[in-house]
Amino acid sequence: MRGATTSAVLAALVAFSGAPDRRTTEGVGYAYPEDPSHGTHEEVALVGLHGDGLRLDGRYVRVRSTRIEPGAPLAAVGSTPDFRHAPGPEGPERCTLSLEFCDRFDAVNVYWHVDRVARRFWRDRMGIDPDFQADAAVHLAGNGALADPARHLLQFRLGDTYTRNAAREDDIIYHEYAHLVAAQLGFVVDTTSTIPARAVSEGFADYFAATFTDDPGIGEYWKACTPRYECVGPRDDPDVRTLATDPVTWNWRDGQPQQELKYGVCTRFVETDGKCKTIWLNTAAVYVWGMIWGSTLWDVRTELGADVADRLAADAVRRLRPARATLETAAGAVLAADLDRYGGAYRAALERAFAARGILPDRAGSVGVDVGPDPVPVEIHPDPASGFVRVRAEGVRRAEAVDVLGRARALVFEAEGAFLTLDVSSLPVGRWWIRLSGEGGIPVAPARPVVVVR
């Protein structure tokens, strides 16, 4: 159950940040504490506005409209930082057809929510003060929202047949902003990243949004199921994604989840052609797999509480790099975070949560010294292996096999130029990770998995 937020704000107040040439002002505006489905808008404080506070330009975010003053942060109407603009009726076609239907409220709502999550969750609760100013845009045509970490950019679109205005949904805003914070922590994912890395990124962003709202549902208002009348179909899902999923169905199955997994269904009657249609908003692997990872983190939160789970998740994000991010390495990073932060106190509970979701943690790929963004390329052949494997790597002084419990065994190897021949005949049948290190025990590459068979 989400809690109530702010009370009414008094007149605008001028304050100083401490820097002699940087004045900040507190303004006033209207925002939805959650979203339109949870009650009416309220009067809120707009803190951290730069200078005289006459534009939505602050410490953590600047907000512009692509339709109203598209090149600059939205300006106040008048000579005081008063942004109390009431929201008008919904409907994407209204704003796209005429400026008079583009609500200034949307930009104010985004400013308040981004500033709120940056201050209350990331800075005050997590101890992670975002070192960037997000550039947020509202009133874009189309469906959904987008985060571009390279440019610190957030975009919120007006919606279409099955979605509403993303600028009015709190957890959509928090989700997209979490991508920018993850990039600050070193986990930069974009459309060129692997599907597993993008899925892990989506799962983390869903989790951080859900834990801040204390609600596993994502996009309850944003998802719009129009009337179905007499149409027959599956029951409409109440949100676009959720982390409260069945672990038997939403299960990673050691990398082989059910192919038919999908979520966010709407069935509706289409008046233009007189037909009933059903659409699923989450069918792509990036979002389906992301729901599995986000649900796993929600399971951990349910078991260990938000204080522990939130910090383990943030520490895991710091450890991961997109080039080797999978559900397995993400789970391994959480276990490593527990070892560093809590001395491994929650290891058993974490292993139960991962096992329940069919995730075998890759500890070898997540524990130890970070080899940086450009590790030595490694190839292992054959895989599966029986007696020997050939490895292409340079500068290796030690080779180890690491089991699923993180226990290492030294391997005998012969070097032939850039190639190594590793003897794995002494290893029991099962899944192992090959770890290679150079002078001083410094890893020369991320650990690589290999399956030993007989």
C-alpha positions in Angstrom: 0.0 0.0 0.0 1.6 3.3 -1.0 1.7 6.1 1.5 0.5 9.6 1.2 3.0 12.3 0.2 3.1 16.0 0.5 0.8 18.6 2.1 0.1 22.0 0.7 3.0 24.3 0.1 3.2 27.9 1.3 4.5 30.8 -0.8 7.6 30.5 -2.8 10.8 30.7 -0.7 14.2 31.9 -1.8 17.2 29.9 -0.4 20.9 29.7 -1.0 22.8 26.5 -1.8 26.1 27.6 -0.2 27.9 28.4 -3.4 28.3 32.2 -3.8 27.1 32.3 -7.4 24.5 29.5 -7.3 21.1 30.6 -6.0 18.2 28.1 -5.7 14.6 28.8 -5.3 11.7 26.8 -4.0 8.6 27.0 -6.2 5.1 25.6 -6.0 3.2 23.4 -8.4 0.6 20.7 -8.8 1.5 17.0 -9.1 -0.1 13.6 -8.7 1.3 11.9 -5.5 1.1 8.7 -7.5 -0.9 8.8 -10.7 -4.5 9.8 -11.7 -6.0 6.5 -10.7 -5.0 7.0 -7.1 -6.6 10.4 -6.5 -6.5 14.0 -7.5 -3.5 16.2 -7.9 -2.0 18.0 -4.9 0.0 21.2 -4.3 3.7 20.3 -4.0 7.0 22.0 -3.4 9.4 22.3 -6.3 12.8 22.4 -4.6 16.2 23.1 -6.0 15.1 25.4 -8.9 18.1 27.3 -10.2 18.3 31.1 -10.0 14.9 32.9 -9.7 13.1 29.6 -10.2 11.1 30.8 -13.2 12.0 27.7 -15.2 11.8 23.9 -14.5 15.5 23.7 -14.3 16.9 22.3 -11.0 19.7 20.4 -9.4 18.6 16.9 -10.6 16.4 17.6 -13.6 15.4 20.1 -16.2 12.0 19.5 -18.0 10.9 20.8 -21.3 7.9 20.3 -23.5 8.5 19.3 -27.2 5.4 21.3 -28.0 5.5 24.2 -25.6 8.9 26.1 -25.7 10.6 22.9 -27.0 14.2 24.3 -26.7 14.2 25.3 -23.1 12.9 24.2 -19.7 9.3 25.1 -19.2 8.8 28.6 -17.9 6.5 29.8 -15.2 3.5 31.9 -16.2 4.2 35.2 -14.4 7.0 36.7 -12.3 7.1 34.1 -9.5 8.0 30.4 -9.4 4.3 29.4 -9.4 3.7 26.3 -11.6 0.2 25.4 -10.3 -1.2 24.2 -13.6 -4.2 21.8 -13.2 -4.2 18.7 -15.4 -6.6 18.6 -18.3 -8.4 15.6 -19.8 -6.4 12.8 -21.2 -6.1 11.9 -24.9 -2.9 11.8 -27.0 -4.5 13.2 -30.0 -5.5 16.4 -28.2 -1.9 17.6 -27.6 -0.5 16.4 -31.0 -3.2 18.3 -32.9 -3.3 21.6 -30.9 -1.0 23.3 -28.5 -3.9 24.5 -26.4 -4.4 20.9 -25.2 -0.8 20.4 -24.2 -0.9 20.6 -20.4 2.0 22.4 -18.6 1.0 20.1 -15.7 2.9 17.2 -17.3 6.3 18.9 -17.1 5.7 19.9 -13.5 4.7 16.4 -12.6 7.9 15.0 -14.1 10.0 17.6 -12.3 8.5 16.8 -8.9 8.8 13.0 -9.3 12.4 13.0 -10.6 13.5 15.4 -8.0 11.7 13.4 -5.3 13.2 10.0 -6.2 16.7 11.6 -6.7 16.6 13.1 -3.2 14.5 10.7 -1.1 15.6 7.4 -2.5 18.9 7.7 -4.2 20.6 10.4 -2.2 19.1 10.2 1.3 18.2 6.5 1.5 20.9 4.8 -0.7 23.7 7.3 -0.2 24.1 7.7 -4.0 23.9 11.4 -5.0 23.2 11.6 -8.7 26.1 13.6 -10.2 24.2 14.6 -13.3 21.2 16.7 -14.3 18.6 14.7 -16.3 17.2 16.3 -19.4 13.5 15.3 -19.4 11.1 15.9 -22.3 7.3 15.5 -22.3 4.6 15.7 -24.9 6.3 13.4 -27.5 3.9 11.5 -29.8 3.9 7.8 -29.5 3.9 5.1 -26.8 5.9 4.7 -23.6 9.0 6.3 -22.2 12.7 6.1 -22.8 16.0 6.7 -21.0 19.3 7.5 -22.9 22.0 7.3 -20.3 24.7 8.6 -22.6 22.9 12.0 -22.9 21.2 11.8 -19.4 18.0 12.0 -21.4 14.4 11.0 -20.4 11.4 11.1 -22.8 7.8 10.6 -21.9 5.3 10.1 -24.6 1.6 10.9 -24.8 0.3 7.3 -25.3 -1.7 5.5 -27.9 -4.6 3.0 -28.0 -3.3 0.8 -25.2 -1.3 3.3 -23.1 -1.8 6.7 -21.5 0.5 9.7 -20.9 3.7 8.3 -19.4 4.4 11.7 -17.7 1.6 11.1 -15.3 2.7 7.7 -14.0 5.1 7.8 -11.0 6.7 4.4 -11.3 7.3 4.8 -15.1 9.2 8.0 -14.2 11.2 6.2 -11.4 11.9 3.3 -13.7 13.5 5.4 -16.4 15.4 7.5 -14.0 16.9 4.3 -12.4 18.5 3.6 -15.8 20.4 6.9 -15.6 21.6 6.2 -12.0 22.7 2.7 -13.0 24.9 4.3 -15.7 26.4 6.5 -13.1 27.3 3.4 -11.1 29.0 1.9 -14.2 26.3 -0.2 -15.7 25.7 1.4 -19.1 23.3 -0.4 -21.3 21.9 0.6 -24.7 20.2 -0.9 -27.8 23.6 -2.4 -28.9 24.0 -4.4 -25.6 23.2 -8.1 -25.5 19.6 -9.1 -24.7 20.6 -10.7 -21.3 22.3 -7.4 -20.3 19.3 -5.3 -21.3 17.0 -7.7 -19.5 19.0 -7.4 -16.3 18.9 -3.6 -16.7 15.1 -3.7 -17.1 14.8 -5.9 -14.0 16.9 -3.6 -11.9 15.0 -0.5 -13.0 11.6 -2.2 -12.3 12.9 -3.3 -8.9 14.1 0.2 -7.9 10.8 1.8 -9.0 8.8 -0.9 -7.2 10.7 -0.7 -3.9 10.4 3.1 -3.8 6.6 2.9 -4.3 6.4 -0.3 -2.2 4.2 -1.8 -4.9 5.3 -4.6 -7.2 3.1 -3.4 -10.1 4.6 -1.2 -12.8 2.4 1.0 -15.0 -1.0 0.4 -13.5 -2.3 3.7 -14.8 -0.2 4.0 -17.9 -1.6 0.7 -19.3 -5.0 1.5 -20.8 -7.4 -1.4 -21.6 -10.3 0.2 -23.4 -13.8 -1.4 -23.1 -14.0 -4.9 -24.5 -17.8 -5.0 -24.5 -18.8 -8.6 -25.6 -15.3 -9.6 -26.7 -14.0 -12.8 -25.3 -10.3 -13.1 -24.3 -7.9 -13.5 -21.4 -8.5 -11.4 -18.3 -6.9 -8.0 -18.7 -3.7 -7.6 -16.6 -3.9 -4.7 -14.2 -0.5 -3.3 -15.0 2.1 -3.3 -17.8 4.6 -5.4 -15.7 4.6 -6.8 -12.2 7.3 -8.3 -9.9 4.7 -10.3 -8.0 4.9 -13.3 -10.3 4.6 -17.1 -9.8 8.2 -18.4 -9.5 7.2 -21.7 -11.1 6.0 -20.0 -14.3 8.3 -17.0 -14.3 11.4 -19.1 -13.9 14.8 -18.8 -15.7 15.2 -22.6 -15.9 19.0 -22.3 -16.1 18.7 -20.2 -19.2 15.7 -21.9 -20.9 12.6 -20.1 -19.7 9.2 -20.9 -21.2 9.1 -19.3 -24.7 5.4 -18.5 -24.3 5.9 -16.2 -21.3 4.2 -12.8 -21.8 2.4 -10.2 -19.8 0.3 -7.0 -20.0 -2.7 -8.2 -21.9 -5.7 -6.2 -23.1 -8.7 -7.4 -25.1 -10.8 -4.7 -26.7 -13.5 -4.1 -29.3 -12.3 -2.0 -32.2 -15.1 0.2 -33.5 -13.4 1.1 -36.8 -13.4 -2.5 -38.1 -15.9 -4.1 -35.7 -13.4 -6.8 -34.5 -12.2 -8.0 -31.2 -8.4 -7.8 -30.7 -6.0 -8.9 -28.0 -2.6 -7.4 -27.5 0.2 -8.3 -25.1 2.5 -5.4 -24.1 5.4 -7.6 -22.9 6.4 -10.4 -25.2 10.0 -9.5 -26.1 12.8 -11.4 -24.3 14.3 -8.1 -22.9 11.1 -7.4 -20.9 10.1 -11.0 -20.1 13.5 -12.0 -18.9 13.7 -8.6 -17.1 10.5 -9.5 -15.2 12.1 -12.8 -14.1 15.1 -10.9 -12.7 13.0 -8.1 -11.1 10.7 -10.7 -9.6 13.8 -12.5 -8.1 14.9 -9.2 -6.4 11.3 -8.7 -5.2 11.5 -12.2 -3.6 14.7 -11.2 -1.9 13.0 -8.0 -0.6 10.1 -10.0 0.7 12.5 -12.4 2.5 15.1 -9.9 3.8 13.3 -6.5 3.8 13.8 -3.5 1.7 16.8 -2.1 3.6 18.9 -5.1 2.9 17.6 -5.9 -0.6 17.9 -2.4 -1.9 21.5 -2.1 -0.9 22.4 -5.5 -2.3 20.8 -4.6 -5.6 22.6 -1.3 -5.8 25.9 -2.9 -4.9 25.3 -5.6 -7.5 24.8 -2.9 -10.2 28.2 -1.4 -9.3 29.8 -4.8 -9.9 28.3 -5.6 -13.2 29.5 -4.7 -16.7 27.2 -5.0 -19.7 29.7 -7.1 -21.6 29.3 -10.0 -19.2 25.9 -9.2 -17.6 23.4 -12.2 -17.5 20.9 -13.3 -14.9 23.6 -15.6 -13.6 26.3 -13.0 -13.2 23.8 -10.6 -11.7 22.9 -13.2 -9.1 26.6 -13.8 -8.5 27.1 -10.0 -8.0 24.3 -10.0 -5.4 26.0 -12.8 -3.5 29.3 -11.0 -3.7 27.7 -7.8 -2.4 26.3 -9.7 0.5 29.8 -11.1 1.3 31.3 -7.6 1.2 28.6 -5.7 3.0 27.2 -8.2 5.4 29.9 -10.9 5.7 27.7 -13.4 3.8 25.0 -13.3 6.5 22.2 -13.7 3.9 23.9 -16.2 1.6 21.5 -19.1 2.4 18.3 -16.9 1.8 19.8 -15.5 -1.4 20.6 -19.0 -2.7 17.1 -20.1 -2.0 15.6 -17.2 -3.8 17.8 -17.8 -6.9 17.1 -21.5 -6.8 13.4 -20.9 -6.7 13.7 -18.9 -9.9 16.0 -21.4 -11.6 19.0 -19.1 -11.6 22.5 -20.6 -11.0 24.7 -17.8 -9.8 27.9 -17.2 -11.7 30.1 -16.4 -8.7 33.3 -16.7 -10.6 32.3 -13.9 -13.0 31.2 -11.6 -10.2 33.7 -12.1 -7.3 37.2 -10.7 -7.3 39.1 -7.9 -9.0 37.3 -6.1 -11.8 39.3 -6.5 -15.0 38.0 -3.3 -16.5 36.0 -2.6 -19.6 38.5 -4.1 -22.1 39.6 -7.6 -20.9 41.8 -9.9 -22.9 39.6 -11.9 -25.3 39.2 -15.6 -24.2 37.9 -18.5 -26.2 37.4 -22.0 -24.7 37.1 -25.2 -26.8 35.5 -27.6 -26.6 32.5 -26.9 -24.4 31.2 -29.3 -23.1 34.6 -30.8 -22.4 36.0 -34.1 -21.0 39.8 -34.3 -20.5 41.2 -31.1 -21.9 40.2 -27.7 -23.1 42.1 -25.2 -25.3 42.1 -21.6 -24.3 43.2 -18.6 -26.3 44.6 -16.0 -23.9 47.9 -14.2 -23.3 49.8 -13.3 -20.2 48.4 -16.2 -18.1 50.4 -17.3 -15.0 47.7 -19.3 -13.2 44.6 -21.2 -14.2 41.8 -22.2 -11.9 38.4 -24.0 -12.1 35.8 -22.5 -9.9 32.6 -24.4 -8.9 29.1 -23.1 -8.2 30.0 -22.6 -4.5 33.0 -20.4 -5.4 35.6 -23.0 -4.5 38.7 -22.9 -6.7 41.0 -25.8 -7.9 44.3 -25.1 -9.6 44.6 -26.6 -13.1 47.7 -27.9 -14.9 48.3 -26.2 -18.2 50.7 -26.0 -21.1 51.4 -22.8 -22.9 51.9 -22.7 -26.7 52.2 -19.1 -27.7 48.8 -17.5 -27.2 47.2 -20.9 -26.6 46.8 -22.9 -23.4 45.9 -26.5 -23.0 44.1 -27.0 -19.6 43.8 -30.4 -18.0 40.2 -30.7 -16.6 40.2 -34.5 -16.3 40.4 -34.3 -12.5 37.2 -32.2 -12.2 33.9 -33.9 -11.3 31.2 -33.7 -13.9 29.2 -30.5 -13.7 29.4 -26.8 -14.5 32.6 -24.9 -13.8 34.2 -21.5 -14.5 37.7 -21.1 -15.8 39.5 -18.2 -14.2 42.8 -17.0 -15.6 45.2 -14.7 -13.8 48.5 -13.0 -14.6 51.3 -11.5 -12.6 50.3 -10.8 -9.0 47.1 -12.8 -9.3 45.4 -10.1 -11.4 42.7 -11.5 -13.6 43.4 -11.2 -17.3 39.7 -11.8 -18.3 36.3 -12.5 -16.8 35.8 -16.1 -15.9 34.3 -18.3 -18.6 31.9 -21.2 -18.0 32.6 -24.7 -19.2 30.6 -27.9 -18.7 32.6 -31.1 -17.8 31.2 -34.4 -19.1 32.4 -37.9 -19.2 
